[in-house]
């Protein structure tokens, strides 16, 4: 009786890729149990194929346990926030099936799967552009704590961001990398830094805070908690509020700012080891002294683009299962379509002692109305790179529209995305049609 793993997904993978396990057995029959967040959710049995291996694709099972943030979830966070359904932890238990015997299961390695997709050719997700790589080194001198390769937030947006006052925006990042336990080295993102600049390009002010339970994202309890940490699935990917509206609600937006940067730093373990605990977790200067390496960074330019139309902000699920944002600031048209169910009412007072025809009597009455609200949204002129990225909005299964001070769930009704480039189209725009997910309710006639 013997079973061996011949193939398995990488530690971090996307749910909408094949997540393949392969097993060789002496009986030609393997059985697995899929354990999601510590609970057995599926048991599957598979005979070996002509190649002598039993293959299982657990992606459909994993997809059923993933979901985007619900309405009113992540968009308006003031600082940092955990995930909720964008990533799950799972493992596979596997056994050789012997007729008449109870299967004896072996434990597979713990895996993480993100609610995203990739090219159909991909089998395993290359997440190296998004997860920080670390070279561990000794503390040779104060201020030197290791070499960290800067990585990208979980978005494919290709340029610096343009944003207006009062707009919400979040960026998502890996909050957990490896289980390093060196006392002098901390590799998880540790600080959020916001630098504001004026129109002359000069630094106006700097705000910062530590990533911890105090600011909304654990498992770090406060700025002096060095771990070791136990991460839940919701804490493996974090979200940081970076829009002008998010920063304003947290008191982190300067009124004269026209440009700002958002940077996530590690902790300088060497400096911390020499100088001891941070005495004040709200002291900007003391936090800056403990900055390590740049892990993630993004730049936002505040521009109040002149437009006679009301800008409409969309939040949508991107390729990696987290939120991206885009504002349509050209001609945006709101429409209401009404479908009515009518019936013909017989005129006259047939139930009264004396028959008469009331002066307000009517023959046709409306029994019910189905009201559908739609929007046709138009972009400004854009670059080839932003146009290519915008395809993720057209294909997104989950969008919210910010209108009249609240987020409205919508669906995209546009059937076709047309690739446009400056070479082919010169100056170009995109138009998209969306429909409110919830219909208006009115009385019967």
Secondary structure, DSSP 8 states (H G I E B T S, - for coil): --EEEEE---SEEETTS--EEEEEESSSEEEEEEEETTEEEEEEEEE--TTS-EEEE-HHHHHTT-----TTSSTT-SSEEE-SSSEEEEEEEEEE--TTS----EE---EEEES----TT-SS---TTTS-EEE-----STT---EEE----S----S-EEE-TT---EEEEES-------TT-EEEEEEEEEEEE-TTS-EEEEEEEE-STTTT--S--STT--------GGGTEEEEE-SHHHHHHTT---TT-SEEEEEEEEE-HHHHHHH-S-S-TT-HHHHHHTEEEEEEEEEEEE-----SS--EEEEEE-TTSSEEEEEE-S--EEEEEEEEEEEE---S-TTSSS----TT--SEEEEEEEEEEEEEEE-----HHHHHHTHHHHT-S-EEEEETTEEEEEEE---------HHHHSS---EEEEEESS-B-----
